[in-house]
Amino acid sequence: MQQTIRTRAGPALVEEHAPGSSLGAIERQAKDCRRCDLYKYATQLVFGEGRRDARLVLVGEQPGDKEDIAGRPFVGPAGVVLTDCLHEADIERSDCYLTNAVKHFKYEQRGKRRLHSRPNAGEIQRCAWWLGAELDQLDPHVVVALGATAARTLLGPSVKVTRDRGHPIATDSRFTILVTIHPSYLLRIRDRQAATAERSRFIDDLKTAVKLAKGSE
Ligand code: SF4
């Protein structure tokens, strides 16, 4: 049975963004964002990209090292996995819109390496404003939450990826949400069999999202 829940990202936009703002205008505003401290350490803002008329929007956690340098979402190793899995789920990356819950890279410097550091609840909450602004300008049928940060941003703290993944969740916004893992998780599984099984499950989740987005489920 489908749940219906209130999403958190959309309403923030309605209060604070004038109707009619374009996605480009919102991105320009976001480049000057000082809502939290993450802008101080990142190379640049990484806003979403993709088709403005995408039926499927995918939301990750935050940019990684490569995304921070390139200024584009999902261009690192997890992005390669995601692109391949989308293809196997019968949709091309170029047909989607990809973004992150948090728009600046958070990391710990270890020598020359910059190690991913999970954004905290305050940073996630402050940056949800921008995700809400993006979603308000797009018209997706389905929003896929890739991992716990995206899921909590969209659905609140009670959502659990392990429990809620793969099931369409109806919302009072225009779109349905589907929760699944973040593709970076697949890169961390050491056991080959387990990695293959988890990859198949991820593709199945994406297939469910694609079918919903195409209106066939
Ligand atoms: S992470 Fe988000 S809220 Fe924080 S400064 Fe960057 S754009 Fe603003």
Residues whose N, C-alpha, C, O or C-beta is under 5 A from the ligand:
A	BS01	SF4	A30 C33 R34 R35 C36 D37 L38 Y39 V102 K103 H104 E123 R126 C127
